Amino acid sequence: DVPSVDILVWSELPTGAGLGSSAAYAVCLAAALLMVCGAISCPLQEGESTARWTEEELALINSWAFRGEQVIHGNPSGVDNAVGTWGGALRYQAGKITPLKRVPTLRILLTNTKVPRSTKVLVAGVKEKILKFPAIMNPVLDSIDAISQECQSVLEAMPANPSPEHYPVLEEFFDINQHHLNVLGVGHPSLDRLCQVTASHSLHSKLTGAGGGGCGITLLPPDTSPPAVEAAKQDLCACGFECWETKIGALGVTLHSCSSLSARVLHALAQS
């Protein structure tokens, strides 16, 4: 017997911008419904503000969230719902998803260029380039793979040995990766502009998601001053972009007590 429930959803994630908003929705909805049905426990103990489920319960949440993604997208990779469930960072290769251990939380600027794009069209364009120029494009793909592997090594080394020297290496990876993605044909003048604006503030950016517009991320090393971040945000907004300061590598799906929610979130839910 399934009880009758009312579901209120509130989100700051823009839809259709390549940020995994549908997966975040699917993961939260799966967790809520599974808990209401008694398929997973209520992990929140009295006096706690937040709590998370066991690995077995998270796997069940993820499996149902993936079903939701299939309803929405047809043939998703499963990466977005996995990140939404477990958080942190994941390695994705040839359909296999592996959570990375001991990954630092990185500060970033997340910028939405507000330029619409079609993932399907962009993917088709990359495939066409690879078929047309395999001797040129395959080494580019190999280099992108090498960047990913080197980046994984740096990220996993950072928690045990937090050194300022790690950030310049990550910044170089951002720059090289962005150039490679332009070669693949998934860049866009708006993303080039984003990179130019942040570079004028000594910050390094790259596209995220499918490219062709959409969003970009800018790495904010620990020594980045608040005035520098604010100046970069103002210049990006002056371009007509939308910009947020946030973090990557945070926890996945979490159960919150009502008392732990901000007044703004509570107000938004009350107005729904």
Helices and strands as residue ranges (DSSP letters): H 21-37, E 50-51, H 55-73, H 79-86, E 90-93, E 96-99, E 106-112, H 119-132, H 134-157, H 166-184, H 189-199, E 204-208, E 215-219, H 226-238, E 242-248, E 255-256, G 258-260, H 263-271
